[in-house]
Amino acid sequence: MADEDGHRLGGADPKPQAQQAPPAQQPGGAPPPHASGKKLYVDPAEAGQALSYLDQAIEKLQESYRKSINFQRIQKPGNENPSDGFSQVAKNVGLQKRDEILQDINGLRAMYQELKATLDNHHETEHANADNLRRMQR
């Protein structure tokens, strides 16, 4: 049991576990994307990698979604009332998780599309600026 600050109640805190760096953190020390309110800043040079991470996450969630169909096939182990209740609860939880996975997939797809559109716009602007500079140098 933990209080509002996340500290364990009624005993010592467990030993801290070693944490892995988040996937967005590059081994070369490149800064990870960071959130600013509802916006996320991604360095244009790193945007391709961010798109790749989003694509991989979407694929993994889609695989989880496909496998989660098995929750609808849960059969009760016996013919007594507790078996009926347990199997129905398992089905309901499974269906809820499927809905959550689908929401996550849709959210990541929207993020992917928004980042891709922003990156495309950035490249178009960079090309237009380069063309304007070439014209001005003539």
C-alpha positions as CSV (number, residue, x, y, z in Angstrom):
1,M,0.0,0.0,0.0
2,A,1.4,3.5,-0.8
3,D,0.5,7.0,0.2
4,E,-0.2,9.8,-2.3
5,D,3.5,10.5,-2.8
6,G,4.1,6.9,-3.8
7,H,5.9,5.9,-0.6
8,R,5.2,2.5,0.9
9,L,3.1,2.4,4.0
10,G,3.8,-0.1,6.8
11,G,7.4,-1.0,5.8
12,A,10.6,0.0,4.2
13,D,10.7,1.0,0.6
14,P,12.0,-1.7,-1.7
15,K,15.5,-1.4,-3.1
16,P,15.5,0.8,-6.2
17,Q,15.7,-1.1,-9.5
18,A,18.1,-0.2,-12.3
19,Q,16.2,1.6,-15.0
20,Q,16.9,1.4,-18.7
21,A,17.1,4.5,-20.8
22,P,13.9,5.3,-22.7
23,P,13.9,4.2,-26.4
24,A,13.9,7.8,-27.5
25,Q,17.3,8.4,-26.0
26,Q,20.1,8.0,-28.5
27,P,23.3,6.2,-27.5
28,G,25.4,9.1,-28.9
29,G,23.9,11.5,-26.4
30,A,21.5,13.2,-28.8
31,P,18.7,14.9,-26.8
32,P,15.5,12.9,-26.6
33,P,12.2,14.5,-27.8
34,H,10.6,16.6,-25.0
35,A,7.1,17.6,-24.4
36,S,6.1,21.2,-23.9
37,G,2.4,21.3,-22.9
38,K,0.4,19.7,-25.6
39,K,3.3,19.9,-28.0
40,L,6.3,17.7,-28.5
41,Y,9.6,19.0,-29.9
42,V,11.6,16.6,-32.1
43,D,14.8,17.8,-33.8
44,P,14.1,17.5,-37.5
45,A,17.4,15.5,-37.9
46,E,15.9,12.9,-35.4
47,A,12.4,13.0,-36.7
48,G,13.0,10.0,-39.0
49,Q,14.0,7.9,-36.0
50,A,11.0,9.1,-34.1
51,L,8.7,8.0,-37.0
52,S,10.4,4.7,-37.0
53,Y,9.8,4.3,-33.2
54,L,6.2,5.2,-33.6
55,D,5.8,2.7,-36.5
56,Q,7.4,-0.1,-34.4
57,A,5.1,0.7,-31.5
58,I,2.1,0.7,-33.7
59,E,3.1,-2.7,-35.1
60,K,3.6,-4.2,-31.6
61,L,0.2,-2.9,-30.5
62,Q,-1.5,-4.3,-33.6
63,E,0.0,-7.7,-32.8
64,S,-1.2,-7.4,-29.2
65,Y,-4.7,-6.5,-30.5
66,R,-4.8,-9.5,-32.9
67,K,-3.7,-11.8,-30.0
68,S,-6.2,-10.3,-27.6
69,I,-9.1,-11.8,-29.6
70,N,-8.6,-14.9,-27.4
71,F,-10.2,-13.1,-24.5
72,Q,-13.5,-13.4,-26.3
73,R,-13.0,-17.2,-26.4
74,I,-12.6,-17.8,-22.7
75,Q,-14.7,-20.7,-21.6
76,K,-15.6,-21.5,-18.0
77,P,-13.8,-24.5,-16.5
78,G,-16.8,-26.0,-14.9
79,N,-20.6,-25.8,-14.6
80,E,-20.9,-23.9,-11.3
81,N,-21.8,-20.3,-10.7
82,P,-18.2,-19.1,-9.7
83,S,-16.9,-20.5,-13.1
84,D,-19.6,-18.5,-14.9
85,G,-18.7,-15.3,-13.0
86,F,-14.9,-15.7,-13.4
87,S,-15.1,-16.4,-17.1
88,Q,-17.5,-13.4,-17.7
89,V,-15.2,-11.1,-15.7
90,A,-12.2,-12.3,-17.7
91,K,-14.1,-11.7,-21.0
92,N,-15.1,-8.2,-19.9
93,V,-11.6,-7.3,-18.8
94,G,-10.2,-8.6,-22.1
95,L,-12.7,-6.6,-24.1
96,Q,-11.8,-3.5,-22.2
97,K,-8.1,-4.1,-22.8
98,R,-8.8,-4.6,-26.5
99,D,-10.6,-1.2,-26.6
100,E,-7.7,0.4,-24.8
101,I,-5.1,-1.1,-27.2
102,L,-7.2,0.2,-30.1
103,Q,-7.3,3.7,-28.7
104,D,-3.6,3.6,-28.2
105,I,-3.1,2.4,-31.8
106,N,-5.3,5.3,-33.1
107,G,-3.5,7.8,-30.9
108,L,-0.1,6.7,-32.1
109,R,-1.3,6.7,-35.7
110,A,-2.5,10.3,-35.3
111,M,0.9,11.3,-33.7
112,Y,2.7,9.6,-36.6
113,Q,0.6,11.4,-39.2
114,E,1.1,14.8,-37.5
115,L,4.8,14.3,-37.1
116,K,5.1,13.2,-40.8
117,A,3.1,16.2,-42.0
118,T,5.2,18.5,-39.9
119,L,8.4,17.0,-41.1
120,D,7.2,17.2,-44.8
121,N,6.3,20.9,-44.2
122,H,9.7,21.5,-42.6
123,H,11.5,20.0,-45.7
124,E,9.4,22.0,-48.1
125,T,10.2,25.2,-46.2
126,E,13.9,24.4,-46.2
127,H,13.9,23.7,-50.0
128,A,11.9,26.9,-50.6
129,N,14.4,28.9,-48.5
130,A,17.4,27.4,-50.3
131,D,15.8,28.2,-53.7
132,N,15.1,31.8,-52.5
133,L,18.8,32.2,-51.4
134,R,20.0,30.9,-54.8
135,R,17.8,33.4,-56.6
136,M,19.0,36.2,-54.4
137,Q,22.7,35.3,-55.1
138,R,22.2,35.7,-58.9
